[in-house]
Amino acid sequence: MTIIPDLRQRLVGAWRLQSYVETPVDGGEPYEPLGPRPQGLIIYTPDGYMSAQLSLPDRAGFASGDWFDGTTQEYVAEASSYIAYSGPFHVDAETGALTHSMEVSLFPNWTGQTQQRTVELDGDTLTLGSPAPMRSGGKTVMARLVWRRASAS
């Protein structure tokens, strides 16, 4: 791993998701779990917190307009088209290793976990990935997400 000087400081800010690709470790075809135009933001704060929100574009709303009054099908569609977690992040000063700790997560299994990420930072492009295979969609995959620094203007 290439150690990136001042990685923690360079991560601070908001990043827009450009692509999310999972590659099966068994040699299957890479695929895009949130489609070819995923939406998402990952935000790193100066005080050491992060929040990641990823979504399929153009998700259908609930007929009731009430987030606590959806049908079973609406809840299934909602949860299967969105990834969300937040908590502290840490960059190891010696190795440059990046970890995300999940204080809250839409996927309950991640709550309380700390997960390492591979990281490449080239100008305004941030690439994050899984350093080890993970389960997703019934397959064992390696994940790669490309983000572009966000601009509010």
C-alpha positions as CSV (number, residue, x, y, z in Angstrom):
1,M,0.0,0.0,0.0
2,T,1.3,3.4,-0.9
3,I,1.2,5.7,2.1
4,I,-0.5,9.0,1.2
5,P,0.9,11.9,3.2
6,D,-1.7,13.8,5.2
7,L,-4.4,11.4,4.0
8,R,-6.7,12.2,6.9
9,Q,-6.7,16.0,6.0
10,R,-7.1,15.3,2.3
11,L,-10.2,13.1,2.9
12,V,-12.0,15.9,4.7
13,G,-15.0,17.2,2.7
14,A,-17.8,15.7,0.6
15,W,-17.4,13.3,-2.3
16,R,-20.0,12.3,-4.9
17,L,-20.3,8.6,-6.0
18,Q,-19.2,8.1,-9.6
19,S,-19.2,4.3,-9.8
20,Y,-19.7,1.2,-7.6
21,V,-18.5,-2.1,-9.0
22,E,-18.4,-5.5,-7.4
23,T,-16.2,-8.3,-8.9
24,P,-17.0,-11.9,-7.8
25,V,-13.9,-13.6,-6.6
26,D,-14.8,-16.8,-8.5
27,G,-14.1,-15.0,-11.7
28,G,-17.7,-14.1,-12.6
29,E,-18.5,-10.9,-14.4
30,P,-18.2,-7.6,-12.5
31,Y,-21.5,-5.9,-11.9
32,E,-23.0,-2.6,-10.6
33,P,-25.3,-3.3,-7.6
34,L,-26.7,0.2,-7.7
35,G,-26.8,0.4,-11.5
36,P,-24.7,2.4,-14.0
37,R,-25.6,5.8,-12.5
38,P,-25.5,5.3,-8.7
39,Q,-26.1,8.3,-6.4
40,G,-24.2,8.8,-3.3
41,L,-22.2,11.0,-0.9
42,I,-19.5,10.2,1.5
43,I,-18.5,13.0,3.9
44,Y,-15.5,13.1,6.1
45,T,-15.5,15.8,8.9
46,P,-12.4,17.5,10.4
47,D,-13.3,16.0,13.9
48,G,-13.0,12.4,12.6
49,Y,-16.5,11.4,11.6
50,M,-17.8,10.1,8.3
51,S,-21.1,9.3,6.7
52,A,-21.8,7.3,3.6
53,Q,-25.1,7.3,1.7
54,L,-25.4,5.3,-1.6
55,S,-28.6,4.8,-3.6
56,L,-30.1,3.6,-6.9
57,P,-31.3,6.7,-8.8
58,D,-35.0,7.4,-9.2
59,R,-36.3,5.3,-6.4
60,A,-40.1,5.1,-6.1
61,G,-41.7,7.0,-3.2
62,F,-44.1,5.4,-0.6
63,A,-47.8,5.8,-1.7
64,S,-48.7,7.0,1.8
65,G,-46.0,9.7,1.9
66,D,-45.2,8.5,5.4
67,W,-41.9,6.8,6.1
68,F,-43.4,4.8,9.0
69,D,-46.4,3.7,6.9
70,G,-45.1,1.7,3.9
71,T,-46.2,-1.6,2.4
72,T,-43.9,-4.6,2.8
73,Q,-43.0,-4.2,-0.9
74,E,-42.1,-0.5,-0.4
75,Y,-39.9,-1.4,2.6
76,V,-38.1,-4.2,0.7
77,A,-37.5,-1.8,-2.3
78,E,-36.3,0.9,0.1
79,A,-33.8,-1.2,1.9
80,S,-32.5,-3.1,-1.1
81,S,-31.7,0.1,-3.0
82,Y,-29.9,2.1,-0.3
83,I,-26.7,1.7,1.7
84,A,-26.1,4.0,4.7
85,Y,-23.8,4.1,7.6
86,S,-22.0,6.7,9.8
87,G,-19.5,6.9,12.6
88,P,-15.8,7.7,13.3
89,F,-13.1,7.2,10.7
90,H,-9.4,6.6,11.4
91,V,-6.2,6.9,9.3
92,D,-3.2,5.0,10.8
93,A,-0.3,7.5,10.6
94,E,2.3,4.8,10.1
95,T,0.6,2.6,7.5
96,G,-2.0,4.9,5.9
97,A,-4.7,2.3,6.6
98,L,-8.3,3.8,6.5
99,T,-11.0,2.4,8.7
100,H,-14.7,3.2,9.0
101,S,-16.5,2.5,12.3
102,M,-20.2,2.1,12.0
103,E,-22.1,3.6,14.9
104,V,-25.3,3.4,12.9
105,S,-26.1,1.5,9.7
106,L,-29.1,0.7,7.6
107,F,-27.7,-2.9,7.5
108,P,-27.9,-3.9,11.2
109,N,-25.1,-6.4,10.9
110,W,-22.7,-3.6,10.3
111,T,-23.6,-1.6,13.4
112,G,-20.7,-1.7,15.8
113,Q,-18.2,-3.0,13.2
114,T,-15.0,-1.3,12.1
115,Q,-14.1,-2.1,8.5
116,Q,-10.9,-1.3,6.7
117,R,-10.9,0.3,3.2
118,T,-8.3,0.3,0.5
119,V,-7.8,3.9,-0.6
120,E,-6.3,5.7,-3.6
121,L,-6.4,9.5,-3.8
122,D,-5.5,11.2,-7.0
123,G,-6.4,14.9,-7.1
124,D,-10.2,15.1,-6.9
125,T,-10.8,11.3,-7.3
126,L,-11.1,9.0,-4.3
127,T,-11.2,5.3,-4.9
128,L,-12.2,3.1,-1.9
129,G,-12.4,-0.7,-1.9
130,S,-12.7,-3.8,0.2
131,P,-9.2,-5.2,1.2
132,A,-10.7,-8.7,1.6
133,P,-13.6,-10.5,-0.1
134,M,-17.1,-9.8,1.3
135,R,-20.6,-11.2,0.8
136,S,-23.0,-9.2,-1.3
137,G,-26.0,-10.3,-3.3
138,G,-25.3,-13.9,-2.4
139,K,-21.8,-13.8,-3.9
140,T,-18.3,-13.3,-2.5
141,V,-17.0,-10.1,-4.1
142,M,-14.4,-7.4,-4.0
143,A,-15.9,-3.9,-4.1
144,R,-14.5,-0.8,-5.7
145,L,-16.2,2.6,-5.4
146,V,-15.0,5.7,-7.2
147,W,-15.9,9.2,-5.8
148,R,-15.3,12.7,-7.1
149,R,-14.8,15.6,-4.7
150,A,-18.2,17.4,-4.5
151,S,-18.6,21.1,-5.2
152,A,-21.6,23.0,-3.8
153,S,-21.6,25.4,-6.6
